[in-house]
Amino acid sequence: MLPEISRSVVKNSLVLALFAAVTVAVVAITQQTTATRIAEAQRQAQVRALGEILPTHSYDNALLDNVIYLNESLLGHRKETPAYLASLNGQPAAVILQVNAPDGYSGTIQLLVGIMRDGTLSGVRVIQHKETPGLGDQIELAKSPWIKSFTGKSLSNPQERGWAVKKDQGDFDQFAGATITPRAVVTAVHKALQYFDHHHAELFAPLTPAEANP
Ligand SMILES: Cc1cc2nc3c(=O)[nH]c(=O)nc-3n(C[C@H](O)[C@H](O)[C@H](O)COP(=O)(O)O)c2cc1C
């Protein structure tokens, strides 16, 4: 028989242990639910960004399920980086390359560059940067339509020397008091087109039936 005081200690310990176990379970479940929600929100944001770059009628596959990984110095990669393959009726239609412009004013600028099968740019969007608000941040569509000036351009339109900002005798506008940021973006998009020119046969190899109808 335990004395009265020992029984009380055991009882309190059990209550505390139960309380701790319930708390741990609640925290674990909340964390799991939040992580799932965050992952889903990130996926939706990615789908939106990819959808902005390619006209919806130009592809009919799920871009996030048709990913290849590239590690290309020409594209500014330092690790395996996703590229998204778009197809229409089972045939390759476009590719969206994730590209790093390493020479922004405040570091690397991350871009998505959509290129149609014929080599024309379907769109470019900045997905991450640290450029200065009011100066370099005009590369964001929310701040300025400048990024849309790439749509419809290709490696031969403009010619080689046109792939620069106007201050460098090229075709693309710079921003008032901010040349470094747009210069970095124009150079990175030009390199993406050069990469595409050299590799489009591999990127657009016909899909196997399993890939075309996953
Ligand atoms: C605080 C500060 C922030 C700046 N931020 C940017 C920027 O985000 N992007 C940019 O292109 N230039 C920025 N500039 C201006 C550049 O230093 C540079 O003067 C401008 O890009 C013109 O470059 P250029 O002389 O090569 O034509 C910034 C300057 C200062 C003082």
The ligand as an ORCA input file, in Angstrom:
! r2SCAN-3c Opt
* xyz 0 1
  C      20.916     53.326    -52.742
  C      20.978     53.036    -54.216
  C      20.220     51.999    -54.714
  C      20.262     51.709    -56.087
  N      19.519     50.669    -56.573
  C      19.600     50.352    -57.876
  C      18.872     49.252    -58.407
  O      18.121     48.548    -57.737
  N      19.027     48.976    -59.727
  C      19.833     49.732    -60.535
  O      19.906     49.417    -61.723
  N      20.489     50.774    -60.078
  C      20.404     51.112    -58.767
  N      21.080     52.197    -58.289
  C      21.788     53.074    -59.270
  C      23.084     52.492    -59.747
  O      24.090     52.697    -58.773
  C      23.548     53.170    -61.049
  O      23.816     54.509    -60.790
  C      22.489     53.106    -62.113
  O      22.045     51.789    -62.285
  C      23.028     53.638    -63.464
  O      24.001     52.760    -63.896
  P      25.003     53.121    -65.091
  O      25.910     54.191    -64.578
  O      25.718     51.840    -65.396
  O      24.140     53.560    -66.210
  C      21.061     52.490    -56.939
  C      21.819     53.519    -56.421
  C      21.780     53.804    -55.076
  C      22.616     54.932    -54.529
*
